[in-house]
Amino acid sequence: MGDYCSITEDAKRVAPKLIYLLKRFIDEWGSKKLCVVNNPGFNSAHMPLFMSIGTTGISNNELASKLNVSKQATSKIIKELEAIKMVRSEKSPDDARVVMLHMTEEGAKFYNYLKNQVTELENMYKKEVGAKNYEIAIDVMLKLIKFHESYNCSAASAKELEKV
């Protein structure tokens, strides 16, 4: 652990700091529990993208949009996941310009393992704070994400309009 384990009184209710700390703890949990033990080539940076591919597959464009990142950013991580045999890419049968991403057999097994570990962590959270509070926290996070998607996009649009 590091200095981020203790929160000063002043910072206890500052949302960005709390989110930062929670992310650090979850990343540390993921690194110890998920990545190193079962697949040394897999790291916490792969997790959001890998879990978003799911078992049915997704196009690179859809994946980038879903995660609100550039197609180039997803392509870099996809190449890393392909190198460790977790993901394969292929041209869409419907449109050769579209690259579809699918899990390999090994990737699907690891995906199910990760889902089980995340479910176990969520159950520990529910035990710690209560199922109702946990669901409220999830709902609040979803609303904050939606707010920022809208706010950040409208702020960016306003800046672009100022340039014209």
VENQUINOR-V766440 format. One record per pair of residues at least 6 apart in sequence whose ideal C-beta (glycine too) atoms are under 7 Angstrom apart, sorted by the first residue. I is the first residue (numbers start at 1). J is the second residue. Records with the same first field share a line. If there is no record, write none. Layout:
I=J  J
//
This chain:
4=21  24
7=21
11=17
27=44
29=121
30=44  47
31=44
33=117
34=114  117
35=42  43  44
38=110  113
39=84  110
41=84
42=84  86
45=77
46=77  80  81
48=67
49=63  67  74  77
50=81  86
51=114
52=58  63  66  67
53=63  87  101  103
55=103  108  111
57=100  101  102
58=101
59=92  98  99  100
60=71  74  75  78  99  101
61=71
63=74  101
64=70  71  74
78=87  89  101
81=87
82=88  89
85=104  106
86=103  104  106  107  110
87=101  102  103  104  107
88=102  104
89=99  100  101
90=100
91=99
92=98  100
103=111
125=134
126=134
//
